[in-house]
Amino acid sequence: VFSSVTSVLNMSVFKDQFDLEDLVQEIKKKSTALSFGPLQPNGLLAVQGSFPAIKLLKDFLLLKAKSVSEEDRREESKAHQRPRRRPQQHRLTTQTSHFVHDADGVKQMVVLDTDVYHYMKHFCLRSLLENDDVVISDVTDGDTTTVYIEGAGSRSDAGQVLRVKEKIEKQSVKLYRTLRKERIRFEERTRGEKERYKWVCHRLKPHYPRVLIIPYDTHIDVIGSSSEIFEFTKEVSD
């Protein structure tokens, strides 16, 4: 039996509607049985306490999120009733071009490790969404990515959206346990050396079909299983 559990909350999902410091203070007053760490700049908040107390906090935050969603829909409805005014766009459309607001408001949200989500999006997401009439959008904030799952048409319903969310969560747990990331840094490298690294990674890619390569200006991230990452980076360095 677990006498205490620790959870990390991503409070950044509320930053457009609430002052996060005020929201955290409200949570602390409501959840006196829990211990809280400091609110991090990226919105992460560590919470420790009994499982029932953590569950009550989760229910409270879900109600907060639901009330915000309902308020957004009411504002959108009012805007549609005033044809002379430009309809108000959903707040998430400014963050991702793939977000489509469902008429019935059927929506789920899950926060994932960014590296895990990049890998899942590249290799697994299409198969996870097969036969499901949903739209996926994402908002990345550093090490975490918030994924939104929403009904895409008349055939979609709350059960279908929830089922996709659960499949994504289940797959993310599997990937989190098996994936590793290696970062090839470009500090003190000439432009020619950087291009060589990128060329070598591109040449090796067909030999490592389950390795994800993400090039940046300052480094290259390589994500995959431990054994493949070891072999891949070894070949790049040779």
N, C-alpha and C positions, 0 to 999 in steps of 0.2 A: 504494500500500500504506500502510495506517495503522500507524505505529509506536507510537502511543499513543491510547487512547480514554478518555473520561470518562463515568462513569455515576453517576446519583443513585439511591441505594437508599432505599426507605421502610421503615425498621426498625420503625415503630410497629405493624406487623402482628404483631410478636412481643411486644409490651409486656405482654400478659396472661400470658405463660408464662415470660419471662426478664427479668432486669435488663438493660436495653439497654446500659448501660456495660460490664457484664461480657461481654455477647455481642460487642460491638464489639472488646474486647480479645482475645477468643478468635479472632475473624476476623483481626485484625492479626497474631497469632502464626502463624496457619495460612497467611496470604497475604502473605508477606514481600516478594513482588515488586510489590506494589501500594502506592500512596500514598493515604492517607486524610485527608479533611478532618475538621473537628470535627463531632461529633454535634449536630444542631440540636434545639431544644426540641420541634419537631413530629415528630421521629424521622427526618428526612432526613439522609442521609450521602453525601457525594461521594467517589467512588473513581476513581482514575486508574491506568492501566497498560496492558499489552498485552492484545489481545483474548483470547488463550488464557487468560491469568490471570483476566480478568474472567469468562470462561465457567466456569472452575473454581470461582470464588466463587459464581456463580449456582447451579451444581450443588450446592454445599455448603449453600446457604440453602434450596434446594428440598428437600433431604434433611431439614434441620431442620424445615421446615414439615410434611413428610410424617410425621415421627416424632411431632410434636405431635398431628397429626390422628389417627394410629393410637392414641396414648395416650388421646385423648378418647373414641375409639370403644370401647377396652377398658374404660374407666371406665363408659361408658354401658351396656355389656354386663353388667358386674358389677352395676350398679344394677338392671337388669331381672331378674337372677337372684335378687335379694333383694326379694321382693314386699312385705315389711313396711316397707321403706324407700322414701321418695319417690324416683322416678327422677330422676337428675341431668339437668338441661337442658343442651343444647349452649351453650357460652359465647357464641355469636353471637346467640342468640335474645334476649339482653338488649339488644343493640345495634340490631336491626332486626326489625320484626314480620313481615317477609316471608321470613325465612330458614327453610327446611325441610331438615332433615338427611336425606339419602338413605340408605336401608338399606345400600346397597353402598359408601357413602362416595365416590361419584364426584363430584369437586369440582375446580374450577379457580378461580384468583384472578388479577385484573389490577388494577394501580394506575393511575388516570387523573387528569389535571388536573380539578379539581372543576367549573370552568366548562364544559369540554368535555363532561363527563359530564352535567351539567344539560341542556345543549342536546341531546345524544344521547338522553337519557331522554325528553325532551319530543317530539322530532321523528322519531327513527330507531329506537328500541329495539323497538317493536312489529314493524316489518318485519324487523328482524334476527332476531327470535325466531320468526318464522312457520315453522310445520311442525316446530319443535323442542320436545321435551317437557322443558323445563328451567325452573328457578326462578332468578330474579335477585334478589340482595340487595346492599345497599351500606352502607358505613360511611364517613362523611365526617370528615376531620380537617384543617380549614383548607383549604389549597390543593390537597390531594390527596383522592381518594375511592377506597377499595378496593372493588372489585366482585367478588362471589362468584357463580359460576355452578355450579349443582348439578342433578343429575338429579331429575326430578319424579315419575317413575312407572316402571312396569315396562318401557316402551318405550325409556327413555333408557339410554344407555351412555356409557362413557368417551370414545369417538370423537365422539359427538354433543355432549357437554359441551365437549370441546376445540375442535370446529368453531365453536361459538358464541363461545368465547373469542377465537378467531382473527378472527372477523368483527367483534367489538367492537374488538379492537386495530386492525384495518385501518381501520375507520370512524373511530376516534379520531385516527389519524394524519392522515387527510384533513381532519377538522374542525380539528385543531390548526393546520394550515397556512393555513386560510381564515378562521377565526373571529377576531373582535376583540370586546373588551368596553369599553364606556364606562360610567362611574359618574356618576350625577347625584346630587350630594351635597346634604344638607339643612342643613348648618351655617349657623347664623344665619338660618334660615328660620322664619317664623311657621307656626303650625299650618295656617292657611288657605292659605299658599303651598305647603306640603307636599301638602295635599289637591288643590290645583290641578294640581300636577305629576302626581300619580297619576291624576287624571281625564283630563288631556291624553294621558298614555300609553295609558290604556284606550281613548280615542276614536281614537287613531292606529293601534292594534293591527290592525284589519281591513285597513288599507292596507299593512301590513308583516307578512304572514303567516309569514315565515321569520325574524322577529326574536323572540327570547325576552326577556321582561320579568320581572324578579324584584324585587318591592318589599320593602324592609326599613324598619325604623323610622327609620334614619338616612340611607338613600340608596336609589336604584333602580339595579340593574344591568341593562344592555341589552347583549345578546349576539347577534351576527350577522355578516354579511359587512361589510367595511370601508365599502363604498359605502352600504349600507342603514343602518348605524349612523350614518354621517355625516349622511345625510338625516333620519333619525329624530330625532337629538338637536338638529339645526338647527330642525326644526319645533317641538320641545318648548320650545326657548328663545325662539322668536319670540313 
